[in-house]
């Protein structure tokens, strides 16, 4: 398939692997930020193509995985309101809250529906004027433009039975939180290409300078990742710390200004709790006061008490790149995609799910 097979060519992968091995003189730890990149690394066995000095660790690049338990409980509470249609992307409905998931709430009678776009939820609101329709707005900067557009369109059309439960998180503050941790051992980042398609990569420059870490914006195919690793290792061995763009076929330095404008019009930056990490200053988005009528947390005042993760679940350490899924004693036994203890085993971008589905016999 054109523009896919080219980035999975085994001979090109071998050439990049040789280049990385020739460059590498010291041990380095690289973190890929995006869960989609994690799945490619594990599925394609890219770690096996690297020299032993290069260690890849997996970051909090799964927005479903970092949505806190309290917010999932709030979603379940809203879904349980009479005459409410609760809409979500599919990988969110099986993530466990403190006592059950949205899927289990649906089985108990709540009207929970899987949609493919927030505009699908807005269409349901048009078709069901006597019911409240709520969309679970989960995601990084990548999905924020579509969610902002849905709210903007609802206001424009005067559709007042539509609202969103905002769970948007921002990548750069999370990277800074990881770099500021006393447990940090990251020497370089492979930044998420889809986020940078929207936001560009200018905001990474001060992070790279402040922490003296190379940041390479990287795509999602095997050759993208190998080239991104090669670029990061070249910087590390040269003693440089810069922001480079491997994913130039999709990412521009300034990003998509029109999408950024729509995000800024509807949302504002706020503190946000990340599951497994804690509250990150300026780590997320919330609706501006102008769009308060479309905020599900305002429209459905529900209490969600702080809750703790399952004691044997180490997903918080996995999301911070401190541990790997196989380090968990429950991995593949008491924790599986069918019976998950934590979100990274459920989500299509979760590191634990990647290790489970693509593990070697």
N, C-alpha and C positions, 0 to 999 in steps of 0.2 A: 504494500500500500504506500503510495507516494507520500513523502513527508512523515512517515512513521518508520518504515523499514530502514530508511537511511540512518536513523538514530539508534538502530539496534544491530548494526553491522558488526559481526564478530571480529573481522580483521582490523577494523578501525578501533574496536575496543582493545584488541591486543596491542596496537600501537600506542594508545594512550596509557595502557597499563605499563608498558616498557618505559614510557616517558616519566611516569610517576616514580617508578622504581629507581630510575637513574637520578632523578632529582633529590630523592629522599636520603638525607644524611643523618637526621636526628628523629626521635619519636615525636609525633604530633597527634593531637586529638581534634577532630573536626566534628561539628554538629550541623546536621541538616535540620532546617527549621520545619519543613513541611511534611505532614504525614504521607502525602502522595509520594514524595521523594523516598521516605522510609520504605514504603511498599515496593518501589522499584529496586531499591538497594537489596532488600531481602529476597524478593522474587528472582532477581537476576543474579544473585550471588556475587555482587560487586565487591564485597569485602574480601572474597577469595582472590580477586585480581590485584589486590593492593599488597604492598610490602608489609611485613609484620609491624613495622614502626608506625604505620598509619592506623589509628583507631577511629572508627565512626560511631558517634553516639547520637541518639535520637531526641530531638527537642519537643517542645509543647505545641507541635504544629498540627494539632487536630482540635478545631474549635468545639466539636461535640465533646471531646474528652475533657476539656478544661472548663466546661459549663458547670458551675458549682451545684452540689446536691440541693441546696436551698432553693435555687432557681428551678430545678427540675420538679421539686415538690410544689413550688408555686404554680408551675405549668399544669401539674396534675390537679391542683386545687381549682384553677380556672376552668379546666376541661370538665370538671364536675358540676359547674354551675348549670342550672336549668336553661334550656333553649340556647346553648352555646355550641358552636362548631369550632373545635380546636384543630388547627392545621399545622403540619410540621413536615420537614424532610424525613425520609424514611429511616435514616440511620439514627435519628434522635429518639424514636418512639420505643426502642428497646433498651435504652440506657437506664440503669437502675437508679431510682431516687432512694430516699432513706428507707422506704418500705415497699414500694412497687414502682413500676414503669408506666409510661403512657400507654403502652400496649396492654398492660394489665388493667389500667383504668378503662380502656376501650372495652375489654372483655367484661368489665363490671357494669357497662352501660353508657359510659361517656361517649360522645360523638367526636372521636378523634380520627382525622383523615390525613393521609399522606398526599402531599402535593409536590409539584416539581418546580414551582415558582411562587413567590409572594403574590404575583398577579393572578395566579389560580385561586388563591384565597380571596383576593379582592373580587374576583368574578363570583365566587360563592356568596359574598356579602350582597352583591347586586341581585342575585337570584333568590336570596332568602332575607328580605328586608325585616322580617319579624324576629330574626335570630341574630345573636352576636357572633361574629366570626373573628377569631383570634389566630394570628400567625406567629409561630415561634421563630423569631429573627435571630438565628444562630449563625456565627461566622466571623471570619477575619474581614479585613478591608475588601476582600474579593467580592463578597456577597452584599456589602453595604450599599452599593449603588442601586441594585434592584430593590432592596428593602426600602431605601429612601424614596425611590420612584413610586412604589406602591402607596406609601403614605402621602406623598405629594399628590398623586392622582386621586386618592380618596378625598383629600381636602378639596381638590379642584371640582370634583363631581358632587361634593356634599354627601358622601357615603359615611354616615355616622355610626353604623353598626359594624365597622371594621376597626381593628386595633392590632398592635403588634406587641409581643413580649420580647423586649430587647435583651439580647445576650451577646452583643458584639464586643469582640476583644481586638486589641491592636498589637501588632507584632513587635515593633521597635521597643516599646517599654518592657515587654517580656524579655527580650534579648538583654536589655540593660539589667533587669532583675537577676537574670542568670549570671551575668558577668560580675555582678556585685555580691554574689553569694560566696561565703567562705569555703564552700565545697566546689567552687568552679574550677574546672581543669580544661576549659575550652580554649584552644589556640586560634581557631578560625571558624567562621560560619559559612554555610551554603544557604543563602537567603532564598525565600520562597518566590519563585518566578511569577506565580499568578497574582500574589499580593502586589508585586512591583509592576505588573501590567497595569494595575489601577493607579497605584500611588507613586510609581517611579522609584528611584533609589537615592534621591538627594538627602532624605532624612537619615540614611545610614552613615553618611559621611562623618558627622560629629561623633557618632558611636565608635566608628573605626578609629578616629583620631584619639578620642578620650581613653579608650581601653587598649589601644594599640593592637587591634586584631584585624586581620584581613576579612573582608566580607565579599563573597562572590555570589552575585545574583545568578541562580541556576535553574534550568528547566527540569523536566521530569522523566525524560527517557534515559536509558542506560548511558549513552554517549554524552548526553548533557551532564550527567553527574560525574562521569569520569573526567570530562574536560574541566568541570568546575573544581574538582579535587586537584587536578593538575595545576590549575591557575592558583589555587589557594596555597598549595605546597611550594610553588615557585616563589610566592611572596614570603612565606615563612622562612625559607632557606636563604632568601636575599635580605631578610631583616626588614621587609616592608610591611606596612599595614594600610591598605587602600581598599576602596570599593571598586570592584570590577563587574562587568556585565557579560556573563557567558550567554545569557538568553536573549541575545540581541535581535533575534527574529521576532520576538514578541514584546520586548520591554524597551522603553525609551527612558532616558534619564528623568524627564519631567513627568512621565506617566500619562494618564488620561485626564486632562484638565477638566473636561466636561463632567466626567464621573465624580471627580473630586469636588467640583462645585455643587453637584446635587447632594453629595454626602454632607458637605458643610452647611448647606441650606436647611437640611432636615435634622441632622444630628449635631451634638457637641461632645467634646472629649470629657470623660469623667473617670473617677476611680472605678476600678472593677476588680472583683474577686475572681481569681483563677483557681479552678479545682487543682489541688496538688501543689500549688505555689503560694496561694494567699492573695491578699489585696495588693494590687499593683497600682501605684499612683499614675493617673492618666492612662490607665491600661485598657480602657474601653470607650464605648459610645453610649449616649442616651439621647432621647428625643428632646429637641428644643421646646421651650415653653409654648411656642406658637402651635405646636402639634400635640399638646398635652391631651387633647380629646381622643387621640389615637394611641395613647399609652395604656396598655393592658394592666400595668401595675397600678395605675390611677383608677381605671374603670372597674377593676376587680380587686379591691383591697383585701388581700389574703395574708395571713400570718405564716411565716416560714421560719421556724426556729433553727438556729445553727445545729448542724448534725455532723457526725464524724464518719469517716470512711470505715469500711470493714477493716478490722484490725490486721488481718493477714494480707490485705491488699497493699502492694507497694507501688501503685500506679503514680502516686505523687513523685516518687523518686525516679520512675521511668520518664515522666514528663519533663523532669529537670535534667535528664541526661546523666544522672548519678548512677542508676542501675539499669540493667537490661531485662527484658521480659523473662528470660530464662532464669534469672536470679530469684524469681518469685517461687516460693515452695508450692503455691497453689496453681502455678501455670500448667495448663493442659490437663489438670485433674479436677480440683474443686472449682477452677475458673476456666470456663470454655465459652465460646460464643453463644451457646445455648443456656449456660448458667453462669453469666458473668458476675464477678465481684466488683469490677470497675469498668469505667467507660472505654479505656483503650482496648478492651477485648471485644467490644461491640461495634464500635465505629468502623466504617470502611477505610478510615485513615489512621486508625489506632495502631500503635506499635505492637501491642500484644497480639492483636488480630493478625498482623503481618507475620509475626513469628509463628503463630499457630497454623495459619493456612499454608505457609511456604516452608515449614520446618522439614529438615531432612529426616529420612527414615532412620 
